[in-house]
């Protein structure tokens, strides 16, 4: 990877972007189901529903979330 010529500004340093693909989500659901963690499966499915609602029914291939305050 090429070295950055300019350092990240404060806002860039404080924001961590998380990208999860639909395949990642499906693998996680399968893993939780195999472990018998039905409550966690339901919680993740709720998150997926919120994700779909955000895009008005069109699921993006990646989920992006910004975590501030790091």
Secondary structure, DSSP 8 states (H G I E B T S, - for coil): ----SS---HHHHH-EEEEEEHHHHHHHHHHHHHTT-HHHHHHHHHHHHHHHHHTTT---SEEEEEE---
